[in-house]
Structures are given as structure tokens and as C-alpha cells.
Amino acid sequence: MYLIVEELLTSLEQTVVVSERTEIESIRPYIYLHGAPAGSLKLSIISGSTTLSSKTMTVAALISAAAITQTYAHGFVRFQLDDTVFIPAGTYIVKLEGVGYTFGATWAGWVKEYENLTNTPTTTITNDLDQPLSMQIWSY
């Protein structure tokens, strides 16, 4: 298995096209952790300049919940939204940002789609670094 990871320097964004009215309950970005960086990860759903919903999770809580004991780990991390978000068909941004987080010897990243695709790119992919950031969107 190969991972292509976009390092979280300050924030990362992925455009998402929704084809019909959707109720979003949670979003699971595919996160990579190298060591145990201090701080939190904040995930937001954005429409234009409006943040529709966001959820923050400390990296320490993520490591504890997943019982991570190794130097690095990767997998889908569930950001359970406080309230269900109802969105009509359209284009949105899913944004992951560090809060109280500094990129360094220990860091977090968002894994790109590469093998076992869960999302279909809507643009032409010319190289592996153009792959979309991997996530699962859970709805009712």
C-alpha cells in the first residue's frame, strides 16, 4: 500500500460537488499522524465565504480513542458534527486546519486518493499529486 500525504502546514482544502440535497452527519478525512503533534484538528464545511459547520478534535484525543501506540498512524477519522447539516446540490469546500498546531518533527497530514478510490475526481489527473484528498461523507 502506498500513501500520498499532503502535509498539514496550516490548512488544507478539498472541493466537493454534491449532486442532490444532502444531510451531512459526519465527515471522515483520511488522516496521517507522524508522532503525536500538539494541538487540534478543525474540520469545516464551507459554502462561499460562509462556514456551515465545523468540528474540532485534539490530536491527543484522537490518539487515545484509536489506541495508537506506534510512531505513525493513518486511517479515516470521524468528525461527528454537533448538528446535522442540510445542504442543497452545489459545490462546497471541506477544510482541515491546525489549531494550536505547528508543523515540525511531529506532524499531521491528509492522505490523497491513490489506491481503493472512494471519490471520483471531476478534473483530469496528470500526476499522483493531483489526486483529491481522501474522505468519506456520512449522511442519513
Residue pairs with C-beta under 8 A, 6 or more apart in sequence:
1 115
2 114
2 115
3 32
3 74
3 111
3 114
4 111
4 112
4 114
4 128
4 129
4 131
5 32
5 74
5 109
5 110
5 111
5 112
6 12
6 109
6 110
6 111
6 112
6 133
7 103
7 107
7 109
8 41
8 96
8 97
8 98
8 101
8 103
8 107
8 108
8 109
8 110
9 103
10 97
10 98
10 103
11 95
11 96
11 97
11 98
12 95
12 96
12 97
12 110
12 133
13 93
13 94
13 95
13 96
14 93
14 94
14 95
14 110
14 132
14 133
14 135
15 91
15 92
15 93
16 91
16 92
16 93
16 94
16 137
17 90
17 91
17 92
17 122
18 87
18 88
18 89
18 90
18 91
18 92
19 89
20 89
21 86
21 87
21 88
21 89
22 86
22 87
22 137
22 139
23 84
23 85
23 86
23 139
23 140
24 45
24 53
24 81
24 84
24 85
24 86
24 87
24 137
24 138
24 139
25 80
25 81
25 84
25 138
25 139
25 140
26 78
26 79
26 80
26 81
26 138
27 43
27 45
27 78
27 79
27 81
27 94
27 135
27 136
27 137
27 138
28 76
28 77
28 78
28 79
28 135
28 136
28 137
28 138
29 43
29 76
29 77
29 79
29 94
29 96
29 110
29 133
29 134
29 135
30 74
30 75
30 76
30 77
30 110
30 111
30 133
30 134
30 135
31 41
31 62
31 74
31 75
31 76
31 77
31 108
31 109
31 110
31 111
32 72
32 73
32 74
32 108
32 109
32 110
32 111
33 59
33 62
33 63
33 68
33 72
33 73
33 74
33 106
33 107
33 108
34 71
34 72
34 106
34 107
34 108
34 109
35 71
35 72
35 105
35 106
35 107
36 59
36 60
36 63
36 106
37 59
37 98
37 101
37 102
37 103
37 104
37 106
37 107
37 108
38 59
38 60
38 100
38 101
38 102
38 106
39 58
39 59
39 98
39 99
39 100
39 101
39 102
40 56
40 57
40 58
40 59
40 98
40 99
40 100
40 101
41 56
41 57
41 59
41 62
41 77
41 96
41 97
41 98
41 99
41 101
41 108
42 54
42 55
42 56
42 57
42 96
42 97
42 98
42 99
43 54
43 55
43 56
43 57
43 79
43 94
43 95
43 96
44 51
44 52
44 53
44 54
44 93
44 94
44 95
44 97
45 51
45 52
45 53
45 54
45 85
45 87
45 92
45 93
45 94
46 52
46 92
46 93
46 94
46 95
47 87
47 90
47 92
47 93
52 85
52 87
52 92
53 81
53 82
53 83
53 85
55 79
55 80
55 81
55 82
56 99
57 77
57 79
59 101
59 108
62 68
62 77
63 73
66 73
66 75
66 77
74 111
76 135
76 136
78 138
84 140
94 133
94 135
96 110
96 133
98 108
101 108
110 133
110 134
111 133
111 134
112 128
112 129
112 131
112 132
112 133
112 134
113 119
113 121
113 131
113 132
113 133
113 134
114 128
114 131
118 134
118 135
118 136
119 132
119 134
119 135
121 130
121 131
121 132
123 130
125 131
